[in-house]
Amino acid sequence: MTRRYRKTHRAVTEDLSALRRYQQVVVGRPGLLHTLRFECALFAGIMPGMLGLALRALLWPGLFGSCGRKVVFGSGMVLRHPHRIHLGDRVALGEGIVLDARHELEERVITIASDTIIAHAAALQAKGARIEIGPGCGIGPQSLLLATEGSDITLGPDVLLAPRVAVLGGGNYHIDRLDLPIRLQGVREGEPVVLEGDNWIGTGAVILGGVRIGRGAIVAAGAVVTRTVPPRAIVGGVPARIIGERQPAEPAEV
């Protein structure tokens, strides 16, 4: 299997200059000009208040692969390989979020479509895979979208994630050998995760690799979803099972 990203520990400890290691892990590009531009923009990243918002609106769009109109950047954001990240119009990015788009082969790694909001301390980490978020989505505080080694994550339009939701594409290690530490056995290439759209995922729910959640389905708080969910189903529990189904509303009486 072709590795799509460089493991962080290896990248930060290999026999290169400190500058080159920083460029590989954080900036994502060689060249002093790219690094200086990135560093200058970072100063605006920690500035609070209206002045910080204004400076980020001025300096940050050029860091990304593409950036739409009226994007709001919160303070304290962490960026990795921002040129692989593409933002639509009116995207709102909260304080302290992580956008990590490390990939050795792809230039379009994280895509966030228009009118999506990502709340504070959420993390989108694409380590050798892609994350695509459709229009009108809401990602709750401290939620995690982790796509690893080809296990892409796709959210359709109007998906709502409550706080502390975890969507995990891949990341399972090989465990066959007993003579080698698990961390050295490599990660299995898993299956993608797809939320088709108009989904509501409750607080603390976990969605595992290979799961497809049908359009209009709901996942209850604390559920662990290990298999595909039909459209408009309501699931809950560990592991999640169907506990209900959304029905069309009765016409209002006149």
C-alpha positions in Angstrom: 0.0 0.0 0.0 1.3 3.5 -0.9 1.5 5.6 2.3 -0.4 8.8 1.7 1.1 10.8 4.6 4.2 10.8 6.7 3.8 9.6 10.3 4.2 12.6 12.6 6.7 11.0 14.9 8.9 10.0 12.0 8.6 13.4 10.3 9.6 15.4 13.4 12.5 13.1 14.4 14.1 12.2 11.0 17.6 13.5 10.1 16.6 16.8 8.5 17.1 20.4 9.6 14.5 21.8 12.0 13.2 24.1 9.3 12.7 21.3 6.8 10.9 19.2 9.4 8.6 22.1 10.3 7.8 22.6 6.6 7.0 18.9 6.2 4.7 18.6 9.2 3.1 22.1 9.5 3.4 24.2 6.4 3.2 21.4 3.9 5.5 23.0 1.3 9.2 23.5 1.0 10.6 27.0 0.3 11.4 29.9 2.6 8.8 32.2 1.0 5.9 29.8 1.8 7.2 29.4 5.4 7.5 33.2 6.0 4.1 33.8 4.6 2.6 31.1 6.9 4.5 32.5 9.9 3.3 36.1 9.3 -0.3 34.9 9.1 0.0 33.0 12.4 0.6 36.2 14.3 -3.0 37.2 13.3 -4.2 33.8 14.5 -3.6 34.5 18.1 -5.0 38.1 18.2 -8.3 38.4 20.0 -11.3 40.7 19.3 -12.4 42.6 16.3 -8.8 43.5 15.2 -7.9 39.8 15.1 -11.0 38.9 13.0 -10.1 41.8 10.6 -6.5 40.7 10.2 -7.3 37.1 9.7 -9.9 38.1 7.0 -7.1 40.0 5.3 -4.2 37.6 5.7 -5.6 34.1 5.9 -7.6 33.4 2.7 -4.3 33.2 0.7 -3.1 30.4 2.8 -5.8 28.0 1.5 -6.2 26.2 -1.7 -9.3 28.2 -2.3 -11.4 30.4 0.0 -14.8 31.8 -0.6 -16.4 35.1 0.4 -17.2 36.2 4.0 -15.3 33.4 5.7 -14.9 33.9 9.5 -11.7 32.7 11.1 -11.7 32.3 14.9 -8.6 32.9 17.0 -6.2 30.1 18.0 -6.9 27.9 15.0 -4.3 25.2 14.2 -3.5 24.7 10.5 -1.6 21.9 8.9 -1.0 22.0 5.1 -3.6 24.8 4.6 -3.0 24.8 0.8 -4.8 21.4 0.7 -7.9 22.9 2.3 -10.7 24.5 0.3 -13.4 26.7 1.9 -16.8 27.8 0.4 -18.6 31.1 1.0 -19.8 32.1 4.5 -17.9 29.3 6.3 -17.6 30.1 10.0 -14.6 28.5 11.8 -14.6 28.8 15.6 -11.9 29.4 18.2 -9.2 26.7 18.7 -10.3 24.3 15.9 -7.8 22.1 14.1 -7.7 21.7 10.3 -5.0 19.1 9.5 -4.8 18.2 5.8 -1.6 16.2 5.7 -1.4 14.1 2.5 1.5 13.1 0.3 -0.4 12.6 -2.9 -3.6 14.8 -3.0 -3.9 18.6 -3.2 -7.6 18.7 -2.3 -7.8 17.0 1.1 -10.3 18.9 3.2 -13.3 20.6 1.6 -15.8 22.7 3.6 -18.8 23.8 1.5 -20.7 27.1 1.9 -22.8 28.1 4.9 -21.1 25.5 7.2 -20.2 26.3 10.8 -17.5 24.5 12.8 -17.7 25.3 16.5 -14.8 25.8 18.9 -12.2 23.1 19.6 -13.5 20.8 16.9 -10.9 18.9 14.9 -10.8 17.8 11.2 -7.8 15.6 10.7 -7.2 14.0 7.3 -4.1 11.8 7.5 -3.7 10.3 4.1 -7.4 10.5 3.3 -10.0 13.1 2.4 -12.7 14.9 4.4 -15.6 16.6 2.5 -18.3 18.6 4.3 -21.4 19.6 2.3 -23.2 22.9 2.5 -25.2 24.0 5.5 -23.6 21.6 8.0 -23.0 22.3 11.7 -20.0 20.6 13.5 -20.4 20.8 17.3 -17.8 21.8 19.9 -15.0 19.3 20.5 -16.2 17.0 17.7 -13.6 15.0 15.8 -13.5 13.9 12.2 -10.5 11.6 11.7 -9.9 10.2 8.2 -6.9 7.9 8.0 -5.1 6.1 5.1 -7.7 6.2 2.3 -10.8 6.0 4.6 -12.5 9.2 3.4 -15.2 10.9 5.4 -18.1 12.6 3.5 -20.9 14.6 5.0 -23.7 15.5 2.7 -25.8 18.7 3.0 -27.4 19.9 6.3 -25.7 17.4 8.6 -25.7 18.4 12.3 -23.1 17.0 14.7 -23.8 17.8 18.4 -20.8 18.3 20.8 -18.1 15.6 21.2 -19.2 13.5 18.2 -16.5 11.3 16.8 -16.5 10.2 13.1 -13.6 7.8 12.6 -12.6 6.7 9.2 -9.9 4.0 9.5 -7.1 4.2 12.1 -7.2 0.5 13.0 -3.8 -1.0 13.4 -2.6 -4.4 12.2 -2.3 -6.7 15.3 -1.2 -10.0 13.7 2.4 -10.0 14.9 3.3 -10.6 18.5 7.0 -9.9 18.0 6.5 -6.3 17.0 4.8 -3.4 18.9 1.3 -2.6 17.5 2.4 0.9 16.7 5.0 -0.4 14.2 2.7 -2.8 12.4 1.0 -0.1 10.4 -2.6 1.0 9.9 -5.2 -1.0 8.0 -6.8 0.7 5.0 -10.4 0.9 6.1 -13.7 1.8 4.4 -15.1 5.3 3.9 -17.7 6.9 6.1 -20.7 8.6 4.4 -23.5 10.7 6.0 -25.9 11.2 3.1 -27.4 14.5 4.4 -30.1 16.0 6.7 -28.7 13.9 9.6 -28.7 14.7 13.3 -26.0 13.1 15.3 -26.4 13.3 19.1 -23.9 14.3 21.7 -21.0 11.9 22.3 -22.0 9.5 19.5 -19.3 7.5 17.7 -19.5 6.6 14.0 -16.9 4.0 12.9 -15.3 3.3 9.5 -17.3 1.7 6.7 -20.6 3.1 8.0 -23.1 4.8 5.7 -25.9 6.8 7.4 -28.9 7.3 5.1 -30.5 10.6 4.3 -32.7 11.9 7.1 -31.5 9.4 9.7 -30.9 10.3 13.4 -28.3 8.9 15.8 -29.1 9.2 19.5 -26.6 10.6 22.0 -23.9 8.2 23.1 -24.6 5.7 20.4 -21.8 3.7 18.7 -22.6 3.1 15.1 -20.9 0.1 13.6 -23.1 -0.7 10.6 -25.1 1.1 7.8 -28.2 3.0 8.9 -31.2 3.2 6.6 -32.7 6.5 5.5 -35.0 8.2 8.1 -34.1 5.6 10.7 -33.5 6.6 14.4 -30.7 4.5 16.0 -29.3 4.4 19.5 -27.4 2.2 21.9 -24.0 0.4 22.0 -23.8 -1.0 19.3 -26.5 1.2 17.7 -29.7 -0.5 16.6 -32.9 0.9 15.1 -35.2 2.3 17.8 -37.6 4.3 15.6 -38.3 5.8 12.2 -39.1 9.3 11.1 -42.6 9.6 9.6 -44.1 12.4 7.5 -45.9 14.9 9.6 -49.7 14.8 9.4 -51.2 17.7 7.4 -52.3 20.5 9.7 -56.1 20.8 10.1 -57.6 24.0 8.7 
